[in-house]
């Protein structure tokens, strides 16, 4: 893993604050979306994004705070907690993962066309690890489509310009000491049905194919090369 927190890599003061425990009864909070509710249409419709962020994500934050009520986590990042999540109750794994995963998910999508261009360095990494950009996209769709049940699809950096794809169940992520999938995530896609069902119904494969139109490749590139500014 990079020495700098991925919370910092996500960029934006609101995102960083959402992932660092504050004092008081509710140490974590729900950060705002980095775009309008209708910004990701037609792939993710306004109603889906509003419910996904304002209801589902908020629920994970609230339940995470409840699970941590009897612990002392002030000043600790959520990543630090998740890296030792085996020492916490199951609810911290479930809802802490839900909070971190969703925060990361929002950050790797954009409606800014300038950030939807793939850099030469990122293209080279795809070619080195998958053979070509098209091959990467095909594998992304295949791996995500074949995942059974709810979970997340990750693009993980596990070496210099070396990438691989993996899925996790429920809200597990590569930061957790209990997760078989480890490494530095640089892209993620939500495989839970509430992320796409209103528009795509049970057609997860169609959602995954269209997801590429939303990816913030500028952010992915920065995570790849360790540029957190």
N, C-alpha and C positions, 0 to 999 in steps of 0.2 A: 504494500500500500504506500501511497505517497505520504511524505512526512507532514504535509499540510492537510488540514481537515477538508474533506469533500464539501462540508458546509460552506467553506470559503470558496471552493472551486465553483459552487453553484452560482455565486455572484449575487449581489444585492443584499443590503443590510437587513431587509425584512426576512429573507430566507435564512440568513445566518442566525438571526435572533430566534427564529422559530425552532431551531435545532439546538439551542443552548439553554440549559435549564436556568430559569430565573429564580429569585427567591419567592416566598409566598406559598399559598396552598396549591396553586396551579402553575407549576414551573414551565410547562410547554404551552405554546399557543399556536393557533392556525394563522399562517401568513397569508397575505392576499395573493391572488393569481397575478402573474406578470402580463396579463392581457385581458381584454374584455371577454365576457361570456360567449359572445357570438364570433369571436376572432378566429376560431378554428373550424368554422363551418366551411364546407358541408361535411367534412369528415367527422367532426364531433359537434353535434348540434348544441344550441344554447341551453336547452332544457337539461340535456345530459350533463354538460359541464357544470352548470349551476348546482344540480343535485349532487354530482360527484364530489365537488369541492366543498360546498356549503353544508351538506348533510353528511355524506359518507366520511369525508376526510375529518370533519369536525368531530364526528363520533369517535374516531380513533384517537384524536388528541385528548378529548375528554376522558376516555376510558384509560388512556395511558397515565394521565394525571391521577386518576383514581387508584390505579395499580401502584403508583409511586408514592402515594400519600404517606405511607409509614416508613419511607426510606429517605436518606439524605443524599440528594443528587445535585444540590445547588452548584452552579458553575461548570457542571460536567456537560459535555456535548452528548447528543443522542448517539453519535457514533461510538463514543467511549462506553456508553451503557450497553449498546448492542454488541460491542466487541467482547463483552463479558456477560452476555445476556443469560448464560447458563446459571449465573449466581442470583438471578431475579425470578420472580414468579412468571408462570406461563403467559399471563396477561401482558407483561411487559414485552415479551417476544412478539405476541400477536399485534398489539396496538402500537408498540414502538416501531415495529416493522411497518405497520400501516402508515404511520405518520411520516417516517423517513422515506419510504418508497414513493408515496404520493408527492411529497415535496420535491423529490428528485424528478419524478415523472413530469410535473408541471414545468420544471426548469429546462427540460430537453425538448420542449415543443415551442414553436413560435409562429407568429403571423408575419414576421419581418422577412421579406424576400431576400434581403442581403444576407441574412443568417441561414438561408436554406441552400446556399451554394457549398459544395463539397470541396475542401482544400486539396491541393496536390499531395500534401503529406498524408492526409486521411485516405485519399484514394490509393496511395502507395501501400498503406497499411492494410487496406482491404484486399489489394492484389496479392500481397505477401501472405496473408492468412487464409484467404478464401479463393484466390485465383483471379477474381475480378469483382467489380462493384455489383454487377448483375448476379454473380454467383452468391455474393454475400446476401443480397436482398432475397434471393430464392431460398437460401438456407434459413434466413430470419423467418420467413413466412412458414416454411416447413416445420421448423422446430416449435414455433409458437402454436401452429395449428394442431400439432400432435400432442401438445401438453394436455393431460387429462385433468379436468377440474379447474378450480381457481388458482391463480398464481401470477407470476411475473416472468417476463422474458428479458434477459440481460445480455448486453454486449460487454465483455469483460477484458480488460487489459491485464495480462499476466506476464509481461516481459516487454523489452524494447520493440515497439511496433508489432507485438504479437497479440492477436485478439482471438477470442472464442465466444461462442454463444452457449447459453445455458438457461434453463428455467428453474424456478423455485416454487414450492407449494405455498399456498396461503399468503402470508406476508413475510416469509423468510427472505433474507438478502445476503449478498456475499460478504457483508461486514460482520456477520454473526459468528461467534465461536462454535455454535452448534450446527452451522450450515455446511453441507458437503461441498457446496459451490463457493469458492473463495476467489478473491482478486479485487481489482479496482474497477467498479462499474463506470462505464462512460456513456451508456445509453440504456434505457429501459422502456418497456411497453407493458401496460396493465392488461392482464389476461382475464381479469374478473369480468363477468358478463355485464355488470352495471356500467362498465366503461364504454360499452358500445351497443348494448342490446336495443335501445329505442330506435336506432337508425339501421343497424345491421342484423337485428334479431339474432339467430343462432349462427350467422355466417362470420365467424371469427376470422377466417382466412381473408375475406374481403376487407375487413377492418385492418388487418395487418398489412395488406398490399397498399392500402390508401394512407396508412400511418406515415409513410415516408414523405408525404407532401407536407407534413407538419414538423418534421425533425429540425431542431436547431443545430445544424451541422457546425456552426461556429463554436457553440458550447462543447459539442462532442470533440472537436479538434483540440480545443484548449485542454480538456481533460486528458486527451491522448498524450499531449506533449508536456503536460505539467505546468502550463501557463495559467495561473490562477488570477490574473489581473484583468 
